């Protein structure tokens, strides 16, 4: 909803945290086709918009089961690529490439 988006933007502007799962399917008109594992994937443009409107820091988080099945290891890393002041097509290309590496 638009109210939810406004709350998210305000939270990010106030140093809040937002998490977006990469498997979210954007609604029609809210994404662009970007390569992902060699196939065009309809990738959201929302993340690009939020970063440009809030100057938020892009982080990647992931969770892996530990070797002995005793628990999980959680990692949070900064983006290894430039993501500010790039066009959405380049941003999404870099984003999907990073997700492939994860």
PEJO-V58635 format. One record per residue. N is the residue number from 1. RES is the residue in three letters. D_FIRST is the distance of its C-alpha to the first C-alpha in Angstrom with 2 decimals. Layout:
# PEJO-V58635
n->N res->RES d_first->D_FIRST
n->N res->RES d_first->D_FIRST
This chain:
# PEJO-V58635
n->1 res->UNK d_first->0.00
n->2 res->UNK d_first->3.78
n->3 res->UNK d_first->5.42
n->4 res->UNK d_first->5.22
n->5 res->UNK d_first->6.44
n->6 res->UNK d_first->8.81
n->7 res->UNK d_first->10.06
n->8 res->UNK d_first->10.79
n->9 res->UNK d_first->12.57
n->10 res->UNK d_first->14.49
n->11 res->UNK d_first->15.50
n->12 res->UNK d_first->16.80
n->13 res->UNK d_first->18.64
n->14 res->UNK d_first->20.25
n->15 res->UNK d_first->21.51
n->16 res->UNK d_first->18.92
n->17 res->UNK d_first->18.42
n->18 res->UNK d_first->15.60
n->19 res->UNK d_first->16.52
n->20 res->UNK d_first->15.39
n->21 res->UNK d_first->17.42
n->22 res->UNK d_first->19.11
n->23 res->UNK d_first->18.89
n->24 res->UNK d_first->15.19
n->25 res->UNK d_first->15.17
n->26 res->UNK d_first->12.99
n->27 res->UNK d_first->11.96
n->28 res->UNK d_first->14.70
n->29 res->UNK d_first->15.02
n->30 res->UNK d_first->13.16
n->31 res->UNK d_first->16.43
n->32 res->UNK d_first->20.17
n->33 res->UNK d_first->23.12
n->34 res->UNK d_first->24.82
n->35 res->UNK d_first->27.88
n->36 res->UNK d_first->27.52
n->37 res->UNK d_first->30.83
n->38 res->UNK d_first->32.29
n->39 res->UNK d_first->29.75
n->40 res->UNK d_first->26.97
n->41 res->UNK d_first->23.62
n->42 res->UNK d_first->20.29
n->43 res->UNK d_first->18.96
n->44 res->UNK d_first->15.58
n->45 res->UNK d_first->15.84
n->46 res->UNK d_first->12.98
n->47 res->UNK d_first->15.64
n->48 res->UNK d_first->18.00
n->49 res->UNK d_first->15.72
n->50 res->UNK d_first->14.97
n->51 res->UNK d_first->18.71
n->52 res->UNK d_first->19.82
n->53 res->UNK d_first->17.80
n->54 res->UNK d_first->18.74
n->55 res->UNK d_first->22.02
n->56 res->UNK d_first->20.95
n->57 res->UNK d_first->23.49
n->58 res->UNK d_first->22.83
n->59 res->UNK d_first->24.19
n->60 res->UNK d_first->24.70
n->61 res->UNK d_first->25.10
n->62 res->UNK d_first->26.70
n->63 res->UNK d_first->28.66
n->64 res->UNK d_first->31.96
n->65 res->UNK d_first->34.27
n->66 res->UNK d_first->37.47
n->67 res->UNK d_first->40.72
n->68 res->UNK d_first->42.17
n->69 res->UNK d_first->39.21
n->70 res->UNK d_first->39.34
n->71 res->UNK d_first->35.89
n->72 res->UNK d_first->33.42
n->73 res->UNK d_first->33.44
n->74 res->UNK d_first->30.27
n->75 res->UNK d_first->30.23
n->76 res->UNK d_first->28.12
n->77 res->UNK d_first->29.24
n->78 res->UNK d_first->28.56
n->79 res->UNK d_first->27.86
n->80 res->UNK d_first->31.25
n->81 res->UNK d_first->30.28
n->82 res->UNK d_first->29.48
n->83 res->UNK d_first->25.81
n->84 res->UNK d_first->25.65
n->85 res->UNK d_first->26.52
n->86 res->UNK d_first->26.50
n->87 res->UNK d_first->24.97
n->88 res->UNK d_first->22.05
n->89 res->UNK d_first->24.53
n->90 res->UNK d_first->26.79
n->91 res->UNK d_first->24.13
n->92 res->UNK d_first->22.83
n->93 res->UNK d_first->26.48
n->94 res->UNK d_first->27.35
n->95 res->UNK d_first->24.35
n->96 res->UNK d_first->25.26
n->97 res->UNK d_first->28.91
n->98 res->UNK d_first->28.31
n->99 res->UNK d_first->26.44
n->100 res->UNK d_first->29.45
n->101 res->UNK d_first->31.78
n->102 res->UNK d_first->30.04
